[in-house]
Amino acid sequence: MQKKKPKKLCGNTTYCLGDLAHNPQVMEDLESKGLKVINNLEEIKQPKGKNVIFRAHGVKKEVYEQAEGLGLEVIDLTCPSVLAIHKIAEENAKEGKFIFYIGEKGHPEVIGTESFCGNNYATIETEEDLNLAINKVKSENFKEVLVIAQTTFRIEKFEEFVLKINQELSSNIKVEVKNTICNATRLRQEETENLSKQVDYMIIIGGRKSSNTNKLYDISYKNCKNAVMIEKPEDLSEKLLQEIKKCNKVGIMAGASTPQESINQTKLKIQL
């Protein structure tokens, strides 16, 4: 099915398949303005509303077909980078390649992309996953493999996995690597890596369900044991504030969906 954005909204209610952003404050604001979050398309009650948003993470291939069958008007907000991965995965799957898909199992973006990978793929989150996939490629005599990644996966881990794939697979197996990690994600991770090595305390602001925010915290904690992740400025208790104010240098990084206001208020709070 060809994916289209509607020219205008129809009906009185706009639904969103899953949280539009992994940030509680953003979602509370959107829901107060009438957005209704659903977990599956069957929850949409006709004829109250026929608009449904597909969020940036994307959806399974069959969900487009389901929406068309239900007569829904799709507002497709899938990130262009995610759509590009869907196309890459689908094309290479049709060519018979085995796909190493490096990402977090169960993450919405990963669930959607998996549906474009055909039958011969493995989602790689851990070293054990990688070993099993490498053994499968060897035992089933695949001659070509493709390596792709979730857009928000940690670049350092991706590179480690790619290195092992190249080392473990024999020279008669063609390995094609496409680094599909979002450039903005990569830059944010690099900035966090550098900043966390220069400060006494790191504050990461973002939704606890946000994949990219959690990775920023992991990177920070690796380099700076005085690291904390908060969703909003109010999460900074008096005890934490006292610890932070004793430090000479404090670094702040935020997840992709964190409102600027949350960042500003956090800065103000630790400066008071």
Beta strands, then each sheet from edge to edge (+ up, - down):
strand 1: 14-17
strand 2: 35-38
strand 3: 51-54
strand 4: 73-76
strand 5: 98-102
strand 6: 121-124
strand 7: 144-149
strand 8: 174-177
strand 9: 201-205
strand 10: 227-230
strand 11: 250-254
sheet 1: 2+ 1+ 3+ 4+
sheet 2: 6+ 5+ 7+ 8+
sheet 3: 10+ 9+ 11+
end
